[in-house]
């Protein structure tokens, strides 16, 4: 343990002791220190992601290797990460329903799986594998745990993530902040299926989501979630946005093919939750895409493009939800982050990966992209990624701590060796 860590541990122990005093505790509340103390404690308590010791996981690099058929990949994920927790919640939910309602939900789950088997065989095999890996878990519980936003009447409050794509003299660079809260750990997954393109993507151990990243064809995308101002009706035909990332990286060789894939996957569910994306490929194409339910809107990209937590494209702006204070604050924060990015990258040709890395981790001032839930913002940055397509490099920062963590780098060519990227 270093001197700095020893000092921090002693200081936190003293703070915990002092906080037992009612007078000190009251004063801390009045001064607003408690909020800082809680944030700092959470960041210090982040452990390594919950991955089994026998997984193909490189803790030094925060890199997890998932290779084989999609069914084998699903089984491995279930075996070495705590996805059983999510499946158990789904099982408890189904068990709690009255018989008639459960029969209806089960019919929707079965229809969803048949829809996945017919149109997204890789996703279906992935879920079957997870059921294999969780001995005794019903496939219905796995499907519900993975697709419940499209199957259960609900409304969530999305407040996370943002991305940018900048065309430089040396190629296009995409930067992404993943804002999934202080209690979620993230790893980079090197996924190499037997029957599809390899990709690097982010993964939260314990969840089925294989997120945004870059595939062996040099297609990459990122963005944020959007709260949509309309009602939602569960639909087994909806492809959960949790799987749209996996599906697009599995088929797209170019930006144009990624756009077509998103259109073909609609309806994306749930319809009260949308996505705002920037998409790029190694040939220099860039686009902006926004989608919710059956609506997919695309615009050709410019030299610098940005996406956060609100719709900007023509035909989509009327779907931004702003009917209460929380949603309006999120819209304001999203607009501030995009305004800061547009000011920073006025001359995008001068940008490089190092500049974008610094921008993503800057946490001070209006519109800062690194978020730590400072009022009124409720987002919290968990990881940052920079995909430099021109240099074939992948830079990443994993963890909620704003300091004391270093950027790490992977070269894409060795990872995709013998595949299409080289």
N, C-alpha and C positions, 0 to 999 in steps of 0.2 A: 504494500500500500504506500503510495507516495505521500509527501508532506502535505500537499494540498488536500488530498482525500482525507488524511488523518485530521487536519484542521476542520474540514467541513463536517466530518462525523462528530467531532467534539462539540462544534458549534450547534449542530442540530440536537445533540443530546441535552445541551444546556438550554436550548430554546424549548424543548419539550418539558423540561423541569420547570422553567419559569412560567410556562403556559398553564400550569396547574393552579397558579395564583389567580383568583377571581379578578383582583384589581388589575393585574398585568394583562390578563386576557381581555378585559373590557377596554383597556387602553389600546391594545393591539387592534381590536375591531374598529375603534374610532379613527385610528391612524391609517387604516386600510392595509396594515402589514400582514394580517392573517392570510389574505388572498395570495400575496407573494409567497409566504411561507408554505402554503398548501401546494402552490404550483411547483416550488423548488423541491419539496419533499417528493412529489409525484415523479419529477424528472430524475431525482437521485435514485429512486426505487425501481427504475426500469431495469429488468433483468434480461438475460438472453431470451429470445423467443422460445416458446414452449414447443420444442422439437425433441423427439426421442434421441437418446444418445447413439443409437445405431442407425440413424438416418444418414443419407449421403449429404451431410451438411457441413460446410466449411465455416466455422464460427468466426474465424479471423476475418474472412471476407464477407460474412453475412450472406453467403451464397448457398442455395439449396439446389441439388440436382434431381430432376424428375425425368426418368427416361423409360421408354418401353411403349406398349400399347396404351391407349387412353384408359382402358379398364385397369391395367396394372398401375398407371399413374394415380387413378382414383383410390385404388386399394392402398397404395403406399402413403398417400396423404392421410387417409383414415387411420392407418396403422401408427404413424409417427407424430401426428399432431392431434390436439384435443377437439377434433370436430364432433366427437361423440357428445360433447356438451350441447351443441346446436341441435343434433339429431334427437337427443333426449328431450329438449324443450319442445320440439315438434311432436314427439310421441306423447308428451304430457298434454299438449294442446288438443290433439286428436282424441285422447282418452277422456278429456273433460267435456267433450261436446255431447249434447243429447243425441240419441241414436239417429233420428231423422236428419239432423244437421250434419252429423259425422258421415252419414251415407252420401250426402250431397258433396261434402268436402273430398271424400275419397274418390268419388266419381270425377271431380275436377283434377285431382292428382293423377289418376289413371289417364285421363285425356291429355293432360300436360305431358306425361312421359311418352305417350304414343306420338304426340306432336313432335317432341324432341327426337324420338327415334326416326321419324320420317324425314325431318328437315335438318336436324343437327345431331347426326349419329355420334359425333365425337363427344358432345355433351352427355348424351344418353349413356354411352359406354363409361364415361368418367363417373357418373353417378352410380351405375351398376357396380363399378369397381369399389366405390366407397362403401356400398352396402356389403360387398364381399369382405372388405377390410374390417368392418364393424360386425363381427360375428354375432348373430342374433338380432341385428337391426333390420327392421322391415324396410324394403325399398320405398314404400310409400312415405315413411318417416324421413328418409334421406331426400327424396324429391321435394317434400314439403319444406324441409330445412333449407334447401338450396333455392327454392323458387317461391317461397311464401309471399313475397311482395306482389306477385301476380295472381295469387290464389285467395288471399284473405283480405276482407274489407278493412282498410286501415288508412291512416294518414300520418306520415312521418314529417320531421322537419329536417331537411337536408341543408347543410351549411359548409360543404367541404370542397376543397381542391381547386386548383387553377393550373393553367398551362400556357406556354407561349411557343411560337415557332418563328425563328429568325433566319432569313437567307443571308449568308455571309459570303465573302470572296472564296472561302474554302469549302462551301457546302452548307446545307441546312442543319440547324441545331434546334432541337426541341428540349424545352425545360418543363418539368412538372413538379408541383408540390402536392403531396398527398396529405390531406388534413383529416385524419380519422380519429383524432382524440388522443389524450395522454396515456390511456390505459391499453392501447393496442400496439403490439410490436409488429414489425414488418421485416421481411427478408426479400432478397432478390432470388427469384426462381429461374433456373436454367431448365426450361422444359423442352425435351426433345422426343416427341412422339414418333413411333415407327411409321405412321401413315399420315404425316403432315409436317409442315415447316417447323423448324426449331424456333424458339423465341426466348427472350429475356423479359420477365414481367415481375411486378411486385405481388407479394402474397402475404396475407396475414394468417399465420398458423392458427388453426382452430376454425377457419371459415373456408367455404368452397370457392371463393372468388379468386380467380387467376386474373389479375388486373392488367391495366394498360402497360405497354412496353414497346419492344421492337422485335420484328421477326427476321428470319434469315434472308428475306428478299429486300430488306432495308425499308420496310414500311413501319412507321411509328405514329402513335397518336397519344394525346392526353387531353385533359380538360377538367370540368367540374360538374357537380350535380345542380339541378335547378328545381325549385319549388314551383309547381304549375297550378294555375288558378282554374281548376275544373275538377269535377267529381270523377271518381274512379269506380269502375265495376270490374270485379275479378274476371279474368279471361284465361283459360288454359291455352289459348292460341298465342298469348303474349310471350315473347322471349324476354325473360327477366334481364334487366340491364346488367345484372351480375355476370351474365354469360355472353353479352354482346362483345366484350373485349376479347375473350377467348375465341369466339366464333370468327371475328374479323381477322385477327392475327393468324387464324388457321387457313384463310382462303385468299387473302389479298397480296398481290404482287406489286401493287401500285396504289397511289391515292385514288385514281379513278375506280379501281376494283374495290377499294375499301368503301367508297361512297355507294357503289352498287350493292355491296354486301349489306350495309346498313338499311338501304331501301328495301332489300328483299327480306330482311329480318323483321320488318315492321309487321304487326304492331309490337312495339317495345313496351314493356310494362314495368311498373304501373303507370297509368296515364297522368297521375298527379305528380310524378317525379320525372324530370327530364334530364338530358345530358347536353352539355355545350362543349364542343371539341375543336381542337386543331389537329390536322392530319398532315403528315409529310412523308416523302419517300426520298431515296438516295439520288434519284435523278433530278431533284430540284422542285418537284411539284408540291404545292401546299394548298390546303383548303380549310374552310370553316364549315362545320356541320353542327346542326342543332336538331334534337329529336325528342319526341314524347308520344307514346301511343302510336297511332298510324301516321303521325306528321313527322316528316323528315325534310329539313330545309338545308340546302348546300349553297355555298358561294365560293368562287375561285379565290385563292389566297393572294395576299399582297406580300411585300417584302418582309413585313412583320405582322404576325397575327396573334391574338390573345383570346383566351376563354376562361371564364370563371363561373359565378353562380347566378347568372341571369342570361336571358335570351337577348340577342342584339339583332339578329337577322330579320329582314322584312318578312312579315307574315307570322312571326313568332313572338314579337315583343308584347303583344296583347295577352300572352299566356303567363307572364310573370306574376306570381302571387304577391300581393302587397296589401292584404286586407287586415293586417294587424301590425302592432309595433315590431314584433320579432322579425317578421318577414320584411318589413320596410328597412329595418336596420341591416339585415343581411344584404338586401339589394344595394343599399348605400355603400356598405363595405366592399361588395363585389365591384361596384363602379369605381370606387376609389383605388382599388388594386389595379384595375385595368388602366385607369388614367395615369397612375404612376409608371406602369410598364410602357405605355405609349410615349411618355415623356422621356423615359430612360433610353428607349431604342429608336430615337428619331433617325439616326444614321445607322441602320442595322448592319451595313457592310463592315462597320468597324467592330462589331461584336465578335466575341469568341467564347469558347466554352467556359473559360475562367471567369469572364465578366458575368455570364449568365448564372454560374454557380454562386458568385457573390450576391447577385441580385435576389436569387431565390432565398438565400439565408439572411438577408437584411431584415431586421425586426423592429426598426425604429421609424417613427414618422408616419404621417397619413398614407394609407395604402400599402403598408409594408406587407410583403408576401409571406414572410415567416410569421405564423400566428401562434400566440400563447394565451388565448382567451382573455385578453385585456379588454375590459368593458369599453364599448358595448359589443365588441366582437366575441363570438362564442366558438370560433374555429380554433383548432390546435394542430399545427403541422407535425406530422409523424415521420415523414421521409421526404427527400428531394432527389430528383433524377434529372440528368442531362444526357441526352442522346445526341452525340456529334456524328452525323451521318457522313460528313466529308472525311473525318479522320478515323471513322469506324471505331469510336470509343464510347463507352458507357460509364458515366460518372454518377456516384450515388452517395447519399448521406442518410444513414439509418438511425433513428432514435429521436426522442422528443427533447433531449437536452440541447439548448441553443449553443453551448460551448463545450469544449472537451471532447468533441467527436470530429474525426477527420473525414474529408472526402475520400472515397475509394474509387478505383478505376478498373474497368475490365476492357480488354481489347476484343472487339467483336469477331475478328477474323479467326483467331484460334478456337473460339467457342463454336463458331459456325463452320469450322474447317471441313472441307469436303462437301459443303452444302452450297447454296446458291449465292451467299453474300460474297464469297471470296472471288 
